[in-house]
Amino acid sequence: MTDYTTAIVAMVVVGVVLTGAVMYALMRPTDLPMLKRNKD
């Protein structure tokens, strides 16, 4: 049972990290052009 708990926790952590990385990557390119357009 300990192995399954460790695997489940690891999967959740990996999922959260990947989700955070994707959200960060998607937010940056959209924010930067908007800031550049507003400055120009």
PDBQT receptor file of N, H, CA, C and O in Angstrom, charges set to zero:
ATOM      1  N   MET A   1       0.835  -1.205   0.000  1.00  0.00    +0.000 N 
ATOM      2  CA  MET A   1       0.000   0.000   0.000  1.00  0.00    +0.000 C 
ATOM      3  C   MET A   1       0.873   1.260   0.000  1.00  0.00    +0.000 C 
ATOM      4  O   MET A   1       0.511   2.278  -0.590  1.00  0.00    +0.000 OA
ATOM      5  N   THR A   2       1.996   1.177   0.654  1.00  0.00    +0.000 N 
ATOM      6  H   THR A   2       2.289   0.350   1.133  1.00  0.00    +0.000 HD
ATOM      7  CA  THR A   2       2.885   2.346   0.679  1.00  0.00    +0.000 C 
ATOM      8  C   THR A   2       3.363   2.685  -0.728  1.00  0.00    +0.000 C 
ATOM      9  O   THR A   2       3.484   3.860  -1.075  1.00  0.00    +0.000 OA
ATOM     10  N   ASP A   3       3.634   1.667  -1.540  1.00  0.00    +0.000 N 
ATOM     11  H   ASP A   3       3.535   0.713  -1.258  1.00  0.00    +0.000 HD
ATOM     12  CA  ASP A   3       4.096   1.914  -2.900  1.00  0.00    +0.000 C 
ATOM     13  C   ASP A   3       3.025   2.652  -3.703  1.00  0.00    +0.000 C 
ATOM     14  O   ASP A   3       3.335   3.591  -4.437  1.00  0.00    +0.000 OA
ATOM     15  N   TYR A   4       1.773   2.231  -3.566  1.00  0.00    +0.000 N 
ATOM     16  H   TYR A   4       1.521   1.468  -2.970  1.00  0.00    +0.000 HD
ATOM     17  CA  TYR A   4       0.705   2.890  -4.307  1.00  0.00    +0.000 C 
ATOM     18  C   TYR A   4       0.535   4.332  -3.838  1.00  0.00    +0.000 C 
ATOM     19  O   TYR A   4       0.340   5.228  -4.659  1.00  0.00    +0.000 OA
ATOM     20  N   THR A   5       0.604   4.564  -2.540  1.00  0.00    +0.000 N 
ATOM     21  H   THR A   5       0.762   3.836  -1.873  1.00  0.00    +0.000 HD
ATOM     22  CA  THR A   5       0.459   5.926  -2.019  1.00  0.00    +0.000 C 
ATOM     23  C   THR A   5       1.573   6.815  -2.556  1.00  0.00    +0.000 C 
ATOM     24  O   THR A   5       1.331   7.949  -2.969  1.00  0.00    +0.000 OA
ATOM     25  N   THR A   6       2.794   6.293  -2.546  1.00  0.00    +0.000 N 
ATOM     26  H   THR A   6       2.991   5.372  -2.210  1.00  0.00    +0.000 HD
ATOM     27  CA  THR A   6       3.920   7.072  -3.062  1.00  0.00    +0.000 C 
ATOM     28  C   THR A   6       3.730   7.375  -4.546  1.00  0.00    +0.000 C 
ATOM     29  O   THR A   6       4.006   8.486  -4.999  1.00  0.00    +0.000 OA
ATOM     30  N   ALA A   7       3.261   6.390  -5.294  1.00  0.00    +0.000 N 
ATOM     31  H   ALA A   7       3.036   5.488  -4.926  1.00  0.00    +0.000 HD
ATOM     32  CA  ALA A   7       3.065   6.585  -6.735  1.00  0.00    +0.000 C 
ATOM     33  C   ALA A   7       1.972   7.615  -6.993  1.00  0.00    +0.000 C 
ATOM     34  O   ALA A   7       2.114   8.470  -7.867  1.00  0.00    +0.000 OA
ATOM     35  N   ILE A   8       0.878   7.535  -6.230  1.00  0.00    +0.000 N 
ATOM     36  H   ILE A   8       0.763   6.841  -5.520  1.00  0.00    +0.000 HD
ATOM     37  CA  ILE A   8      -0.219   8.490  -6.407  1.00  0.00    +0.000 C 
ATOM     38  C   ILE A   8       0.241   9.909  -6.073  1.00  0.00    +0.000 C 
ATOM     39  O   ILE A   8      -0.051  10.847  -6.815  1.00  0.00    +0.000 OA
ATOM     40  N   VAL A   9       0.947  10.066  -4.978  1.00  0.00    +0.000 N 
ATOM     41  H   VAL A   9       1.184   9.304  -4.375  1.00  0.00    +0.000 HD
ATOM     42  CA  VAL A   9       1.447  11.386  -4.591  1.00  0.00    +0.000 C 
ATOM     43  C   VAL A   9       2.407  11.906  -5.654  1.00  0.00    +0.000 C 
ATOM     44  O   VAL A   9       2.373  13.087  -5.998  1.00  0.00    +0.000 OA
ATOM     45  N   ALA A  10       3.263  11.030  -6.175  1.00  0.00    +0.000 N 
ATOM     46  H   ALA A  10       3.291  10.070  -5.895  1.00  0.00    +0.000 HD
ATOM     47  CA  ALA A  10       4.221  11.439  -7.204  1.00  0.00    +0.000 C 
ATOM     48  C   ALA A  10       3.483  11.886  -8.469  1.00  0.00    +0.000 C 
ATOM     49  O   ALA A  10       3.860  12.883  -9.085  1.00  0.00    +0.000 OA
ATOM     50  N   MET A  11       2.444  11.161  -8.854  1.00  0.00    +0.000 N 
ATOM     51  H   MET A  11       2.137  10.352  -8.354  1.00  0.00    +0.000 HD
ATOM     52  CA  MET A  11       1.684  11.519 -10.050  1.00  0.00    +0.000 C 
ATOM     53  C   MET A  11       0.996  12.872  -9.875  1.00  0.00    +0.000 C 
ATOM     54  O   MET A  11       0.973  13.688 -10.796  1.00  0.00    +0.000 OA
ATOM     55  N   VAL A  12       0.437  13.102  -8.690  1.00  0.00    +0.000 N 
ATOM     56  H   VAL A  12       0.455  12.439  -7.942  1.00  0.00    +0.000 HD
ATOM     57  CA  VAL A  12      -0.226  14.382  -8.422  1.00  0.00    +0.000 C 
ATOM     58  C   VAL A  12       0.789  15.515  -8.466  1.00  0.00    +0.000 C 
ATOM     59  O   VAL A  12       0.515  16.566  -9.046  1.00  0.00    +0.000 OA
ATOM     60  N   VAL A  13       1.947  15.318  -7.866  1.00  0.00    +0.000 N 
ATOM     61  H   VAL A  13       2.170  14.465  -7.395  1.00  0.00    +0.000 HD
ATOM     62  CA  VAL A  13       2.983  16.364  -7.859  1.00  0.00    +0.000 C 
ATOM     63  C   VAL A  13       3.445  16.657  -9.280  1.00  0.00    +0.000 C 
ATOM     64  O   VAL A  13       3.579  17.820  -9.661  1.00  0.00    +0.000 OA
ATOM     65  N   VAL A  14       3.687  15.616 -10.063  1.00  0.00    +0.000 N 
ATOM     66  H   VAL A  14       3.578  14.672  -9.754  1.00  0.00    +0.000 HD
ATOM     67  CA  VAL A  14       4.125  15.810 -11.452  1.00  0.00    +0.000 C 
ATOM     68  C   VAL A  14       3.042  16.536 -12.249  1.00  0.00    +0.000 C 
ATOM     69  O   VAL A  14       3.342  17.421 -13.051  1.00  0.00    +0.000 OA
ATOM     70  N   GLY A  15       1.786  16.159 -12.028  1.00  0.00    +0.000 N 
ATOM     71  H   GLY A  15       1.542  15.440 -11.377  1.00  0.00    +0.000 HD
ATOM     72  CA  GLY A  15       0.687  16.815 -12.735  1.00  0.00    +0.000 C 
ATOM     73  C   GLY A  15       0.598  18.288 -12.396  1.00  0.00    +0.000 C 
ATOM     74  O   GLY A  15       0.396  19.122 -13.279  1.00  0.00    +0.000 OA
ATOM     75  N   VAL A  16       0.749  18.618 -11.110  1.00  0.00    +0.000 N 
ATOM     76  H   VAL A  16       0.913  17.941 -10.392  1.00  0.00    +0.000 HD
ATOM     77  CA  VAL A  16       0.681  20.017 -10.685  1.00  0.00    +0.000 C 
ATOM     78  C   VAL A  16       1.849  20.803 -11.269  1.00  0.00    +0.000 C 
ATOM     79  O   VAL A  16       1.674  21.931 -11.728  1.00  0.00    +0.000 OA
ATOM     80  N   VAL A  17       3.029  20.213 -11.252  1.00  0.00    +0.000 N 
ATOM     81  H   VAL A  17       3.172  19.296 -10.879  1.00  0.00    +0.000 HD
ATOM     82  CA  VAL A  17       4.207  20.910 -11.793  1.00  0.00    +0.000 C 
ATOM     83  C   VAL A  17       4.050  21.137 -13.286  1.00  0.00    +0.000 C 
ATOM     84  O   VAL A  17       4.343  22.225 -13.783  1.00  0.00    +0.000 OA
ATOM     85  N   LEU A  18       3.588  20.117 -14.010  1.00  0.00    +0.000 N 
ATOM     86  H   LEU A  18       3.350  19.234 -13.607  1.00  0.00    +0.000 HD
ATOM     87  CA  LEU A  18       3.407  20.277 -15.453  1.00  0.00    +0.000 C 
ATOM     88  C   LEU A  18       2.323  21.311 -15.757  1.00  0.00    +0.000 C 
ATOM     89  O   LEU A  18       2.476  22.128 -16.665  1.00  0.00    +0.000 OA
ATOM     90  N   THR A  19       1.245  21.273 -15.007  1.00  0.00    +0.000 N 
ATOM     91  H   THR A  19       1.121  20.609 -14.269  1.00  0.00    +0.000 HD
ATOM     92  CA  THR A  19       0.162  22.239 -15.219  1.00  0.00    +0.000 C 
ATOM     93  C   THR A  19       0.667  23.660 -14.965  1.00  0.00    +0.000 C 
ATOM     94  O   THR A  19       0.374  24.577 -15.732  1.00  0.00    +0.000 OA
ATOM     95  N   GLY A  20       1.422  23.831 -13.893  1.00  0.00    +0.000 N 
ATOM     96  H   GLY A  20       1.660  23.086 -13.270  1.00  0.00    +0.000 HD
ATOM     97  CA  GLY A  20       1.978  25.156 -13.588  1.00  0.00    +0.000 C 
ATOM     98  C   GLY A  20       2.935  25.617 -14.669  1.00  0.00    +0.000 C 
ATOM     99  O   GLY A  20       2.932  26.788 -15.046  1.00  0.00    +0.000 OA
ATOM    100  N   ALA A  21       3.752  24.704 -15.170  1.00  0.00    +0.000 N 
ATOM    101  H   ALA A  21       3.754  23.752 -14.864  1.00  0.00    +0.000 HD
ATOM    102  CA  ALA A  21       4.711  25.064 -16.215  1.00  0.00    +0.000 C 
ATOM    103  C   ALA A  21       3.983  25.452 -17.500  1.00  0.00    +0.000 C 
ATOM    104  O   ALA A  21       4.371  26.414 -18.164  1.00  0.00    +0.000 OA
ATOM    105  N   VAL A  22       2.942  24.721 -17.852  1.00  0.00    +0.000 N 
ATOM    106  H   VAL A  22       2.627  23.940 -17.313  1.00  0.00    +0.000 HD
ATOM    107  CA  VAL A  22       2.183  25.020 -19.068  1.00  0.00    +0.000 C 
ATOM    108  C   VAL A  22       1.473  26.359 -18.924  1.00  0.00    +0.000 C 
ATOM    109  O   VAL A  22       1.493  27.173 -19.847  1.00  0.00    +0.000 OA
ATOM    110  N   MET A  23       0.851  26.592 -17.785  1.00  0.00    +0.000 N 
ATOM    111  H   MET A  23       0.835  25.931 -17.036  1.00  0.00    +0.000 HD
ATOM    112  CA  MET A  23       0.161  27.867 -17.577  1.00  0.00    +0.000 C 
ATOM    113  C   MET A  23       1.149  29.027 -17.647  1.00  0.00    +0.000 C 
ATOM    114  O   MET A  23       0.849  30.064 -18.239  1.00  0.00    +0.000 OA
ATOM    115  N   TYR A  24       2.329  28.858 -17.045  1.00  0.00    +0.000 N 
ATOM    116  H   TYR A  24       2.574  28.016 -16.564  1.00  0.00    +0.000 HD
ATOM    117  CA  TYR A  24       3.351  29.908 -17.072  1.00  0.00    +0.000 C 
ATOM    118  C   TYR A  24       3.823  30.161 -18.502  1.00  0.00    +0.000 C 
ATOM    119  O   TYR A  24       3.995  31.307 -18.918  1.00  0.00    +0.000 OA
ATOM    120  N   ALA A  25       4.030  29.072 -19.248  1.00  0.00    +0.000 N 
ATOM    121  H   ALA A  25       3.890  28.142 -18.910  1.00  0.00    +0.000 HD
ATOM    122  CA  ALA A  25       4.506  29.216 -20.633  1.00  0.00    +0.000 C 
ATOM    123  C   ALA A  25       3.440  29.858 -21.511  1.00  0.00    +0.000 C 
ATOM    124  O   ALA A  25       3.764  30.652 -22.394  1.00  0.00    +0.000 OA
ATOM    125  N   LEU A  26       2.167  29.524 -21.281  1.00  0.00    +0.000 N 
ATOM    126  H   LEU A  26       1.903  28.879 -20.564  1.00  0.00    +0.000 HD
ATOM    127  CA  LEU A  26       1.101  30.096 -22.097  1.00  0.00    +0.000 C 
ATOM    128  C   LEU A  26       0.834  31.552 -21.734  1.00  0.00    +0.000 C 
ATOM    129  O   LEU A  26       0.483  32.349 -22.604  1.00  0.00    +0.000 OA
ATOM    130  N   MET A  27       0.993  31.906 -20.481  1.00  0.00    +0.000 N 
ATOM    131  H   MET A  27       1.279  31.259 -19.774  1.00  0.00    +0.000 HD
ATOM    132  CA  MET A  27       0.709  33.280 -20.058  1.00  0.00    +0.000 C 
ATOM    133  C   MET A  27       1.789  34.255 -20.522  1.00  0.00    +0.000 C 
ATOM    134  O   MET A  27       1.471  35.387 -20.885  1.00  0.00    +0.000 OA
ATOM    135  N   ARG A  28       3.028  33.853 -20.519  1.00  0.00    +0.000 N 
ATOM    136  H   ARG A  28       3.286  32.933 -20.224  1.00  0.00    +0.000 HD
ATOM    137  CA  ARG A  28       4.118  34.784 -20.874  1.00  0.00    +0.000 C 
ATOM    138  C   ARG A  28       4.013  35.327 -22.294  1.00  0.00    +0.000 C 
ATOM    139  O   ARG A  28       4.051  36.545 -22.472  1.00  0.00    +0.000 OA
ATOM    140  N   PRO A  29       3.882  34.470 -23.323  1.00  0.00    +0.000 N 
ATOM    141  CA  PRO A  29       3.829  35.015 -24.692  1.00  0.00    +0.000 C 
ATOM    142  C   PRO A  29       2.620  35.921 -24.920  1.00  0.00    +0.000 C 
ATOM    143  O   PRO A  29       2.705  36.862 -25.709  1.00  0.00    +0.000 OA
ATOM    144  N   THR A  30       1.501  35.661 -24.249  1.00  0.00    +0.000 N 
ATOM    145  H   THR A  30       1.432  34.896 -23.608  1.00  0.00    +0.000 HD
ATOM    146  CA  THR A  30       0.331  36.505 -24.459  1.00  0.00    +0.000 C 
ATOM    147  C   THR A  30       0.496  37.836 -23.736  1.00  0.00    +0.000 C 
ATOM    148  O   THR A  30       0.019  38.865 -24.214  1.00  0.00    +0.000 OA
ATOM    149  N   ASP A  31       1.167  37.824 -22.589  1.00  0.00    +0.000 N 
ATOM    150  H   ASP A  31       1.555  36.988 -22.200  1.00  0.00    +0.000 HD
ATOM    151  CA  ASP A  31       1.345  39.062 -21.832  1.00  0.00    +0.000 C 
ATOM    152  C   ASP A  31       2.370  39.982 -22.501  1.00  0.00    +0.000 C 
ATOM    153  O   ASP A  31       2.169  41.195 -22.553  1.00  0.00    +0.000 OA
ATOM    154  N   LEU A  32       3.446  39.425 -23.003  1.00  0.00    +0.000 N 
ATOM    155  H   LEU A  32       3.609  38.440 -22.961  1.00  0.00    +0.000 HD
ATOM    156  CA  LEU A  32       4.501  40.253 -23.560  1.00  0.00    +0.000 C 
ATOM    157  C   LEU A  32       4.053  41.045 -24.787  1.00  0.00    +0.000 C 
ATOM    158  O   LEU A  32       4.314  42.246 -24.845  1.00  0.00    +0.000 OA
ATOM    159  N   PRO A  33       3.386  40.424 -25.779  1.00  0.00    +0.000 N 
ATOM    160  CA  PRO A  33       2.928  41.232 -26.930  1.00  0.00    +0.000 C 
ATOM    161  C   PRO A  33       1.927  42.303 -26.517  1.00  0.00    +0.000 C 
ATOM    162  O   PRO A  33       1.920  43.393 -27.089  1.00  0.00    +0.000 OA
ATOM    163  N   MET A  34       1.086  42.009 -25.535  1.00  0.00    +0.000 N 
ATOM    164  H   MET A  34       1.092  41.123 -25.070  1.00  0.00    +0.000 HD
ATOM    165  CA  MET A  34       0.110  43.020 -25.096  1.00  0.00    +0.000 C 
ATOM    166  C   MET A  34       0.848  44.204 -24.472  1.00  0.00    +0.000 C 
ATOM    167  O   MET A  34       0.484  45.356 -24.707  1.00  0.00    +0.000 OA
ATOM    168  N   LEU A  35       1.879  43.926 -23.680  1.00  0.00    +0.000 N 
ATOM    169  H   LEU A  35       2.175  42.990 -23.488  1.00  0.00    +0.000 HD
ATOM    170  CA  LEU A  35       2.633  45.020 -23.061  1.00  0.00    +0.000 C 
ATOM    171  C   LEU A  35       3.364  45.823 -24.131  1.00  0.00    +0.000 C 
ATOM    172  O   LEU A  35       3.416  47.051 -24.062  1.00  0.00    +0.000 OA
ATOM    173  N   LYS A  36       3.932  45.126 -25.126  1.00  0.00    +0.000 N 
ATOM    174  H   LYS A  36       3.889  44.129 -25.182  1.00  0.00    +0.000 HD
ATOM    175  CA  LYS A  36       4.641  45.826 -26.189  1.00  0.00    +0.000 C 
ATOM    176  C   LYS A  36       3.679  46.695 -26.993  1.00  0.00    +0.000 C 
ATOM    177  O   LYS A  36       4.015  47.827 -27.339  1.00  0.00    +0.000 OA
ATOM    178  N   ARG A  37       2.493  46.182 -27.292  1.00  0.00    +0.000 N 
ATOM    179  H   ARG A  37       2.221  45.262 -27.011  1.00  0.00    +0.000 HD
ATOM    180  CA  ARG A  37       1.510  46.955 -28.066  1.00  0.00    +0.000 C 
ATOM    181  C   ARG A  37       1.046  48.171 -27.276  1.00  0.00    +0.000 C 
ATOM    182  O   ARG A  37       0.871  49.250 -27.841  1.00  0.00    +0.000 OA
ATOM    183  N   ASN A  38       0.847  48.001 -25.971  1.00  0.00    +0.000 N 
ATOM    184  H   ASN A  38       0.990  47.124 -25.512  1.00  0.00    +0.000 HD
ATOM    185  CA  ASN A  38       0.383  49.121 -25.149  1.00  0.00    +0.000 C 
ATOM    186  C   ASN A  38       1.451  50.198 -25.076  1.00  0.00    +0.000 C 
ATOM    187  O   ASN A  38       1.123  51.384 -25.076  1.00  0.00    +0.000 OA
ATOM    188  N   LYS A  39       2.727  49.813 -25.015  1.00  0.00    +0.000 N 
ATOM    189  H   LYS A  39       2.993  48.849 -25.015  1.00  0.00    +0.000 HD
ATOM    190  CA  LYS A  39       3.807  50.801 -24.948  1.00  0.00    +0.000 C 
ATOM    191  C   LYS A  39       3.936  51.546 -26.268  1.00  0.00    +0.000 C 
ATOM    192  O   LYS A  39       4.184  52.752 -26.280  1.00  0.00    +0.000 OA
ATOM    193  N   ASP A  40       3.768  50.832 -27.388  1.00  0.00    +0.000 N 
ATOM    194  H   ASP A  40       3.567  49.852 -27.379  1.00  0.00    +0.000 HD
ATOM    195  CA  ASP A  40       3.854  51.482 -28.692  1.00  0.00    +0.000 C 
ATOM    196  C   ASP A  40       2.583  52.267 -28.925  1.00  0.00    +0.000 C 
ATOM    197  O   ASP A  40       2.431  52.902 -29.968  1.00  0.00    +0.000 OA
TER     198      ASP A  40
